[in-house]
Amino acid sequence: DGGITQSPKYLFRKEGQNVTLSCEQNLNHDAMYWYRQDPGQGLRLIYYSQIVNDFQKGDIAEGYSVSREKKESFPLTVTSAQKNPTAFYLCASSMGDYGSGRVEQFFGPGTRLTVL
Amino acid sequence: RKEVEQDPGPFNVPEGATVAFNCTYSNSASQSFFWYRQDCRKEPKLLMSVYSSGNEDGRFTAQLNRASQYISLLIRDSKLSDSATYLCVVTGAMDSSYKLIFGSGTRLLVRP
C-alpha cells in the first residue's frame, strides 16, 4: 500500500527542546517537501529536497533543519531557535516533469506539534 | 498583494446547489494549477490538476483564464460530503516549477 507516513500524529514539546518529525514515502518519488500550516492560513514551505543528499530552504526555514540521506526519508527537526513552533506540519512528495510544471504533490497525514 | 488569493468564505449552500469559487494569482509565468481539498484537521488531497484551459471530472469543473490570471472551480449538484476547504494552488515559474504556492482556502458548507 503506497503512500506517505508521518509520525507521530500529535507531539507535545517543552520550550527549549528540539524535536524531530518523521516522514517516509514508498512512492519512489524523487522530491520531498515540508510545510507548516497555521489556523486559517495557507501552507508555507519550510524545506524541500529534489534528490538524495541535497535540500534547499523554503520561505520559512529559520529554526528548522532537515536531512535527506535516503530517498524514502526526509525528517524535519524543529529546533529551540524556532520562535513559534506550534503548528500543523505536513510532509509531501512529488514526481513529475519540472520543465513543464506538471508536478503534483501528495501529502502525508501531518503531525500536530504543540509547544507547552 | 498575496501570490494566490481566494475568498475565505464560508460559502453556505443547500444540497444540490451549484457553487463556484474563484482564485487569482500574481505570477503570470506560473505554469500549472491545482485544486486541493482539505477536510478539518486533515492533510490536503489533490482534487484536480489544470494544465491547459480547463479540466472536468464528474461534478467538478476547473477553468483557467491566463489572460486575467484566475482559476475557477465549479461544483455541481453539491453533496453534504463536499463540505471542506478548497485550496487553490499555483506552481512557480519555469525555474521554480517544483514550488507550489498555496492560497489560504475557501470554506464550503453544504447543508441538508
Interface residues (C-beta under 8 A of the other chain):
Chain A: A31 Y35 G40 Q41 G42 L43 R44 L45 Y48 Q50 G58 F88 L90 S94 Y98 G99 S100 G101 R102 V103 E104 Q105 F106 F107 G108 P109 G110 R112
Chain B: V4 P8 S30 Q31 S32 F34 R41 K42 E43 P44 K45 L46 S49 Y51 L87 T91 M94 S97 Y98 K99 L100 F102 G103 S104 G105
